[in-house]
Amino acid sequence: MNSSEGMPLPVAGPRRRPGMWRLMLCWRIACPSLKVALVVGTVLNVLNNGEQIWLEHSVDLWRVAMNFVVPYCVASYSAARNEARRARGD
């Protein structure tokens, strides 16, 4: 209490931790996740679409893109979850 005014002092609320999306997109998590996605996505595209590429047939660009997006999401989510747990003290 502030004794001069008889009013309680404001108490700061709990400090908000950044959300998972914010953590997943922060540079120190996104940069390594992009590297993982580049390597894993390339391997997946060679395995899944190699024959079509070598024979110069058309490939589904959606599937090609998803071979990069999915590894990025997995790597960045895993790193963000670990960061959030570390910040909580688990």
C-alpha positions as CSV (number, residue, x, y, z in Angstrom):
1,M,0.0,0.0,0.0
2,N,1.1,3.5,-0.6
3,S,0.8,4.9,2.9
4,S,0.5,8.5,1.8
5,E,-2.6,8.0,-0.2
6,G,-4.1,4.8,1.3
7,M,-4.3,3.3,-2.2
8,P,-2.8,-0.1,-3.2
9,L,0.1,0.1,-5.6
10,P,-0.6,-1.4,-9.0
11,V,0.8,-4.9,-9.3
12,A,2.3,-5.9,-12.6
13,G,0.6,-8.9,-14.1
14,P,2.5,-12.0,-15.2
15,R,4.9,-11.3,-18.0
16,R,3.4,-12.8,-21.1
17,R,5.6,-15.3,-22.9
18,P,5.7,-15.1,-26.7
19,G,3.2,-17.3,-28.5
20,M,4.2,-20.4,-30.5
21,W,3.7,-18.6,-33.8
22,R,5.9,-15.8,-32.8
23,L,8.6,-18.2,-31.6
24,M,8.4,-20.3,-34.8
25,L,8.9,-17.2,-36.9
26,C,11.7,-15.5,-34.8
27,W,15.0,-15.5,-36.7
28,R,17.0,-17.7,-34.3
29,I,14.5,-20.5,-34.8
30,A,13.4,-19.8,-38.4
31,C,17.0,-19.7,-39.8
32,P,18.0,-23.2,-38.7
33,S,14.5,-24.5,-39.6
34,L,14.8,-23.2,-43.1
35,K,18.2,-25.0,-43.5
36,V,16.6,-28.2,-42.3
37,A,13.6,-27.7,-44.7
38,L,16.0,-27.1,-47.6
39,V,17.9,-30.3,-47.0
40,V,15.0,-32.5,-46.1
41,G,12.7,-31.0,-48.8
42,T,15.3,-31.6,-51.5
43,V,15.7,-35.2,-50.4
44,L,12.0,-35.7,-50.3
45,N,11.5,-34.2,-53.8
46,V,14.3,-36.4,-55.3
47,L,12.7,-39.4,-53.7
48,N,9.1,-38.5,-54.6
49,N,9.5,-36.7,-57.9
50,G,12.9,-37.8,-59.2
51,E,11.6,-40.0,-62.0
52,Q,9.2,-37.3,-63.3
53,I,12.0,-34.7,-63.1
54,W,14.6,-36.9,-64.9
55,L,12.1,-37.8,-67.6
56,E,11.1,-34.2,-67.9
57,H,7.4,-34.9,-67.1
58,S,5.4,-32.3,-65.2
59,V,5.3,-32.4,-61.5
60,D,2.7,-31.1,-59.1
61,L,4.1,-27.8,-57.7
62,W,1.8,-28.1,-54.7
63,R,3.5,-31.4,-53.7
64,V,6.9,-30.0,-54.4
65,A,6.2,-27.0,-52.1
66,M,4.8,-29.2,-49.4
67,N,7.9,-31.2,-49.3
68,F,9.7,-28.0,-48.1
69,V,6.8,-26.6,-45.9
70,V,6.2,-29.7,-43.8
71,P,9.9,-30.1,-42.7
72,Y,10.0,-26.4,-41.9
73,C,6.9,-26.6,-39.7
74,V,8.1,-29.7,-37.9
75,A,11.6,-28.2,-37.2
76,S,10.3,-24.8,-36.2
77,Y,7.5,-26.1,-34.0
78,S,9.9,-28.5,-32.2
79,A,12.4,-25.7,-31.6
80,A,9.7,-23.3,-30.4
81,R,8.2,-25.9,-28.1
82,N,11.6,-26.5,-26.5
83,E,12.2,-22.8,-26.2
84,A,8.9,-22.3,-24.5
85,R,9.6,-25.1,-22.1
86,R,13.0,-23.7,-21.3
87,A,11.5,-20.3,-20.6
88,R,8.9,-21.9,-18.2
89,G,11.7,-23.7,-16.4
90,D,10.5,-27.3,-17.3
